[in-house]
């Protein structure tokens, strides 16, 4: 069961898969633009006028995000600068030892939902110290590649429409992050030993 | 919850910063982060304008409706509040596809457009609806097929196979995404979340009498 899972999962790292995915990514936007503009033109949409009409909202959306993003990034920036992360790592590391997660990679998991550049910095440092093909390097890379910066996404997406009361949004996002970390440790243990 | 987290981050930063003798750094970080936040937001203007323009054409040309109809069964399950074939579903589908392909530049504007359309269905303008939360969950734990940034770092630092983490990332991000969506659906059933649901008639009435 575990072996067959490993085989299935491994095929995704095949160079052919990568090449195919990359070409799809490169062609997706030109294709999308072609389809949208052509279809609009055929349906007699005044493409230029409608484009301008839609685009003028861009400025307002960007401006609306500012207070939300300032609030989130300031709190996270202060937290990072205070050195509190080291305390948090010391507090949680006994639990992560139990599931076979190296203590060095814990800061990546904790930082990932808070700051994209912050967690990338930690990953880069870990890869530099332990080597990209070490277990720590591979797990750190997987952790970074497997989720988004939850709080940033929350600030931008809810900020753009002026939502302040987020209800269970943060909890849902953090549960996703937590499961992502567990899954990353599990699959890296199987594939990279 | 965000109130507690925000308060917690700030108080921990100030107290731990004082104990560690890092208060100057903490203050500097606050000032710098505020500036970065504005930079990021302003940097979105151009790309936002472009995609909002294109999306408007896609809407009027009927493409969004076609996409919305194509994924109706999935949409009905994940977003029961949204009427069948609503343009919000088409916009969400484009955002999710852009995320899968790792097109971050396009994914955000498309996602914000979708969020805006969900907001037009929302009966309260400052409280997130269940659909908006599920959609946010999909984005905070989005599935990535090629995590380009970290692959680039690995290649630069001399990995024998920088791509080998693609499979493990796909697996972990799929688990994370399923968990986040499931959590958003289950948590919405909690009594406290039912009480704050902006789409329930009784809550609307409460708001009217209070206001």
Boltz contact constraints between the chains, C-beta under 6 A:
constraints:
  - contact:
      token1: [A, 9]
      token2: [B, 167]
      max_distance: 6.0
  - contact:
      token1: [A, 9]
      token2: [B, 171]
      max_distance: 6.0
  - contact:
      token1: [A, 10]
      token2: [B, 167]
      max_distance: 6.0
  - contact:
      token1: [A, 12]
      token2: [B, 166]
      max_distance: 6.0
  - contact:
      token1: [A, 12]
      token2: [B, 167]
      max_distance: 6.0
  - contact:
      token1: [A, 12]
      token2: [B, 170]
      max_distance: 6.0
  - contact:
      token1: [A, 13]
      token2: [B, 163]
      max_distance: 6.0
  - contact:
      token1: [A, 13]
      token2: [B, 164]
      max_distance: 6.0
  - contact:
      token1: [A, 13]
      token2: [B, 166]
      max_distance: 6.0
  - contact:
      token1: [A, 13]
      token2: [B, 167]
      max_distance: 6.0
  - contact:
      token1: [A, 18]
      token2: [B, 163]
      max_distance: 6.0
  - contact:
      token1: [A, 21]
      token2: [B, 145]
      max_distance: 6.0
  - contact:
      token1: [A, 21]
      token2: [B, 146]
      max_distance: 6.0
  - contact:
      token1: [A, 25]
      token2: [B, 101]
      max_distance: 6.0
  - contact:
      token1: [A, 25]
      token2: [B, 102]
      max_distance: 6.0
  - contact:
      token1: [A, 28]
      token2: [B, 101]
      max_distance: 6.0
  - contact:
      token1: [A, 36]
      token2: [B, 54]
      max_distance: 6.0
  - contact:
      token1: [A, 36]
      token2: [B, 57]
      max_distance: 6.0
  - contact:
      token1: [A, 36]
      token2: [B, 58]
      max_distance: 6.0
  - contact:
      token1: [A, 36]
      token2: [B, 63]
      max_distance: 6.0
  - contact:
      token1: [A, 39]
      token2: [B, 61]
      max_distance: 6.0
  - contact:
      token1: [A, 39]
      token2: [B, 63]
      max_distance: 6.0
  - contact:
      token1: [A, 40]
      token2: [B, 57]
      max_distance: 6.0
  - contact:
      token1: [A, 40]
      token2: [B, 61]
      max_distance: 6.0
  - contact:
      token1: [A, 43]
      token2: [B, 61]
      max_distance: 6.0
  - contact:
      token1: [A, 43]
      token2: [B, 62]
      max_distance: 6.0
  - contact:
      token1: [A, 45]
      token2: [B, 57]
      max_distance: 6.0
  - contact:
      token1: [A, 45]
      token2: [B, 60]
      max_distance: 6.0
  - contact:
      token1: [A, 45]
      token2: [B, 61]
      max_distance: 6.0
  - contact:
      token1: [A, 47]
      token2: [B, 57]
      max_distance: 6.0
  - contact:
      token1: [A, 50]
      token2: [B, 56]
      max_distance: 6.0
  - contact:
      token1: [A, 50]
      token2: [B, 57]
      max_distance: 6.0
  - contact:
      token1: [A, 50]
      token2: [B, 60]
      max_distance: 6.0
  - contact:
      token1: [A, 51]
      token2: [B, 53]
      max_distance: 6.0
  - contact:
      token1: [A, 51]
      token2: [B, 57]
      max_distance: 6.0
  - contact:
      token1: [A, 54]
      token2: [B, 52]
      max_distance: 6.0
  - contact:
      token1: [A, 54]
      token2: [B, 53]
      max_distance: 6.0
  - contact:
      token1: [A, 54]
      token2: [B, 56]
      max_distance: 6.0
  - contact:
      token1: [A, 55]
      token2: [B, 49]
      max_distance: 6.0
  - contact:
      token1: [A, 55]
      token2: [B, 52]
      max_distance: 6.0
  - contact:
      token1: [A, 55]
      token2: [B, 53]
      max_distance: 6.0
  - contact:
      token1: [A, 57]
      token2: [B, 52]
      max_distance: 6.0
  - contact:
      token1: [A, 58]
      token2: [B, 45]
      max_distance: 6.0
  - contact:
      token1: [A, 58]
      token2: [B, 48]
      max_distance: 6.0
  - contact:
      token1: [A, 58]
      token2: [B, 49]
      max_distance: 6.0
  - contact:
      token1: [A, 58]
      token2: [B, 52]
      max_distance: 6.0
  - contact:
      token1: [A, 59]
      token2: [B, 45]
      max_distance: 6.0
  - contact:
      token1: [A, 61]
      token2: [B, 48]
      max_distance: 6.0
  - contact:
      token1: [A, 61]
      token2: [B, 112]
      max_distance: 6.0
  - contact:
      token1: [A, 62]
      token2: [B, 41]
      max_distance: 6.0
  - contact:
      token1: [A, 62]
      token2: [B, 44]
      max_distance: 6.0
  - contact:
      token1: [A, 62]
      token2: [B, 45]
      max_distance: 6.0
  - contact:
      token1: [A, 62]
      token2: [B, 48]
      max_distance: 6.0
  - contact:
      token1: [A, 65]
      token2: [B, 41]
      max_distance: 6.0
  - contact:
      token1: [A, 66]
      token2: [B, 38]
      max_distance: 6.0
  - contact:
      token1: [A, 66]
      token2: [B, 41]
      max_distance: 6.0
  - contact:
      token1: [A, 69]
      token2: [B, 37]
      max_distance: 6.0
  - contact:
      token1: [A, 69]
      token2: [B, 41]
      max_distance: 6.0
  - contact:
      token1: [A, 70]
      token2: [B, 34]
      max_distance: 6.0
  - contact:
      token1: [A, 70]
      token2: [B, 37]
      max_distance: 6.0
  - contact:
      token1: [A, 73]
      token2: [B, 33]
      max_distance: 6.0
  - contact:
      token1: [A, 73]
      token2: [B, 37]
      max_distance: 6.0
  - contact:
      token1: [A, 74]
      token2: [B, 30]
      max_distance: 6.0
  - contact:
      token1: [A, 74]
      token2: [B, 33]
      max_distance: 6.0
  - contact:
      token1: [A, 74]
      token2: [B, 34]
      max_distance: 6.0
  - contact:
      token1: [A, 75]
      token2: [B, 6]
      max_distance: 6.0
  - contact:
      token1: [A, 75]
      token2: [B, 9]
      max_distance: 6.0
  - contact:
      token1: [A, 75]
      token2: [B, 10]
      max_distance: 6.0
  - contact:
      token1: [A, 77]
      token2: [B, 29]
      max_distance: 6.0
  - contact:
      token1: [A, 77]
      token2: [B, 33]
      max_distance: 6.0
  - contact:
      token1: [A, 78]
      token2: [B, 13]
      max_distance: 6.0
  - contact:
      token1: [A, 78]
      token2: [B, 26]
      max_distance: 6.0
  - contact:
      token1: [A, 78]
      token2: [B, 29]
      max_distance: 6.0
  - contact:
      token1: [A, 78]
      token2: [B, 30]
      max_distance: 6.0
  - contact:
      token1: [A, 79]
      token2: [B, 9]
      max_distance: 6.0
  - contact:
      token1: [A, 79]
      token2: [B, 13]
      max_distance: 6.0
  - contact:
      token1: [A, 81]
      token2: [B, 25]
      max_distance: 6.0
  - contact:
      token1: [A, 81]
      token2: [B, 26]
      max_distance: 6.0
  - contact:
      token1: [A, 81]
      token2: [B, 29]
      max_distance: 6.0
  - contact:
      token1: [A, 82]
      token2: [B, 13]
      max_distance: 6.0
  - contact:
      token1: [A, 82]
      token2: [B, 16]
      max_distance: 6.0
  - contact:
      token1: [A, 82]
      token2: [B, 17]
      max_distance: 6.0
  - contact:
      token1: [A, 82]
      token2: [B, 22]
      max_distance: 6.0
  - contact:
      token1: [A, 82]
      token2: [B, 26]
      max_distance: 6.0
  - contact:
      token1: [A, 83]
      token2: [B, 20]
      max_distance: 6.0
  - contact:
      token1: [A, 83]
      token2: [B, 22]
      max_distance: 6.0
  - contact:
      token1: [A, 84]
      token2: [B, 12]
      max_distance: 6.0
  - contact:
      token1: [A, 84]
      token2: [B, 16]
      max_distance: 6.0
  - contact:
      token1: [A, 124]
      token2: [B, 153]
      max_distance: 6.0
  - contact:
      token1: [A, 127]
      token2: [B, 157]
      max_distance: 6.0
  - contact:
      token1: [A, 128]
      token2: [B, 157]
      max_distance: 6.0
  - contact:
      token1: [A, 132]
      token2: [B, 154]
      max_distance: 6.0
  - contact:
      token1: [A, 132]
      token2: [B, 157]
      max_distance: 6.0
  - contact:
      token1: [A, 132]
      token2: [B, 159]
      max_distance: 6.0
  - contact:
      token1: [A, 133]
      token2: [B, 159]
      max_distance: 6.0
  - contact:
      token1: [A, 133]
      token2: [B, 160]
      max_distance: 6.0
  - contact:
      token1: [A, 138]
      token2: [B, 165]
      max_distance: 6.0
  - contact:
      token1: [A, 141]
      token2: [B, 150]
      max_distance: 6.0
  - contact:
      token1: [A, 141]
      token2: [B, 154]
      max_distance: 6.0
  - contact:
      token1: [A, 141]
      token2: [B, 165]
      max_distance: 6.0
  - contact:
      token1: [A, 142]
      token2: [B, 165]
      max_distance: 6.0
  - contact:
      token1: [A, 142]
      token2: [B, 168]
      max_distance: 6.0
  - contact:
      token1: [A, 142]
      token2: [B, 169]
      max_distance: 6.0
  - contact:
      token1: [A, 142]
      token2: [B, 172]
      max_distance: 6.0
  - contact:
      token1: [A, 144]
      token2: [B, 150]
      max_distance: 6.0
  - contact:
      token1: [A, 145]
      token2: [B, 147]
      max_distance: 6.0
  - contact:
      token1: [A, 145]
      token2: [B, 150]
      max_distance: 6.0
  - contact:
      token1: [A, 145]
      token2: [B, 165]
      max_distance: 6.0
  - contact:
      token1: [A, 145]
      token2: [B, 169]
      max_distance: 6.0
  - contact:
      token1: [A, 146]
      token2: [B, 169]
      max_distance: 6.0
  - contact:
      token1: [A, 146]
      token2: [B, 172]
      max_distance: 6.0
  - contact:
      token1: [A, 146]
      token2: [B, 173]
      max_distance: 6.0
  - contact:
      token1: [A, 147]
      token2: [B, 141]
      max_distance: 6.0
  - contact:
      token1: [A, 147]
      token2: [B, 176]
      max_distance: 6.0
  - contact:
      token1: [A, 148]
      token2: [B, 140]
      max_distance: 6.0
  - contact:
      token1: [A, 148]
      token2: [B, 142]
      max_distance: 6.0
  - contact:
      token1: [A, 150]
      token2: [B, 140]
      max_distance: 6.0
  - contact:
      token1: [A, 153]
      token2: [B, 139]
      max_distance: 6.0
  - contact:
      token1: [A, 153]
      token2: [B, 140]
      max_distance: 6.0
  - contact:
      token1: [A, 157]
      token2: [B, 115]
      max_distance: 6.0
  - contact:
      token1: [A, 157]
      token2: [B, 136]
      max_distance: 6.0
  - contact:
      token1: [A, 160]
      token2: [B, 112]
      max_distance: 6.0
  - contact:
      token1: [A, 160]
      token2: [B, 115]
      max_distance: 6.0
  - contact:
      token1: [A, 161]
      token2: [B, 115]
      max_distance: 6.0
  - contact:
      token1: [A, 161]
      token2: [B, 116]
      max_distance: 6.0
  - contact:
      token1: [A, 161]
      token2: [B, 119]
      max_distance: 6.0
  - contact:
      token1: [A, 163]
      token2: [B, 128]
      max_distance: 6.0
  - contact:
      token1: [A, 164]
      token2: [B, 126]
      max_distance: 6.0
  - contact:
      token1: [A, 165]
      token2: [B, 126]
      max_distance: 6.0
  - contact:
      token1: [A, 165]
      token2: [B, 127]
      max_distance: 6.0
  - contact:
      token1: [A, 166]
      token2: [B, 2]
      max_distance: 6.0
  - contact:
      token1: [A, 166]
      token2: [B, 128]
      max_distance: 6.0
  - contact:
      token1: [A, 167]
      token2: [B, 128]
      max_distance: 6.0
  - contact:
      token1: [A, 167]
      token2: [B, 193]
      max_distance: 6.0
  - contact:
      token1: [A, 167]
      token2: [B, 196]
      max_distance: 6.0
  - contact:
      token1: [A, 168]
      token2: [B, 187]
      max_distance: 6.0
  - contact:
      token1: [A, 168]
      token2: [B, 193]
      max_distance: 6.0
  - contact:
      token1: [A, 169]
      token2: [B, 128]
      max_distance: 6.0
  - contact:
      token1: [A, 169]
      token2: [B, 133]
      max_distance: 6.0
  - contact:
      token1: [A, 169]
      token2: [B, 136]
      max_distance: 6.0
  - contact:
      token1: [A, 170]
      token2: [B, 1]
      max_distance: 6.0
  - contact:
      token1: [A, 170]
      token2: [B, 2]
      max_distance: 6.0
  - contact:
      token1: [A, 171]
      token2: [B, 187]
      max_distance: 6.0
  - contact:
      token1: [A, 172]
      token2: [B, 137]
      max_distance: 6.0
  - contact:
      token1: [A, 172]
      token2: [B, 180]
      max_distance: 6.0
  - contact:
      token1: [A, 172]
      token2: [B, 183]
      max_distance: 6.0
  - contact:
      token1: [A, 172]
      token2: [B, 184]
      max_distance: 6.0
  - contact:
      token1: [A, 173]
      token2: [B, 140]
      max_distance: 6.0
  - contact:
      token1: [A, 175]
      token2: [B, 179]
      max_distance: 6.0
  - contact:
      token1: [A, 175]
      token2: [B, 183]
      max_distance: 6.0
  - contact:
      token1: [A, 176]
      token2: [B, 141]
      max_distance: 6.0
  - contact:
      token1: [A, 176]
      token2: [B, 176]
      max_distance: 6.0
  - contact:
      token1: [A, 176]
      token2: [B, 179]
      max_distance: 6.0
  - contact:
      token1: [A, 176]
      token2: [B, 180]
      max_distance: 6.0
  - contact:
      token1: [A, 179]
      token2: [B, 175]
      max_distance: 6.0
  - contact:
      token1: [A, 179]
      token2: [B, 176]
      max_distance: 6.0
  - contact:
      token1: [A, 179]
      token2: [B, 179]
      max_distance: 6.0
  - contact:
      token1: [A, 180]
      token2: [B, 172]
      max_distance: 6.0
  - contact:
      token1: [A, 180]
      token2: [B, 176]
      max_distance: 6.0
  - contact:
      token1: [A, 183]
      token2: [B, 172]
      max_distance: 6.0
  - contact:
      token1: [A, 183]
      token2: [B, 175]
      max_distance: 6.0
  - contact:
      token1: [A, 184]
      token2: [B, 172]
      max_distance: 6.0
  - contact:
      token1: [A, 187]
      token2: [B, 168]
      max_distance: 6.0
  - contact:
      token1: [A, 187]
      token2: [B, 171]
      max_distance: 6.0
  - contact:
      token1: [A, 188]
      token2: [B, 168]
      max_distance: 6.0
  - contact:
      token1: [A, 191]
      token2: [B, 168]
      max_distance: 6.0
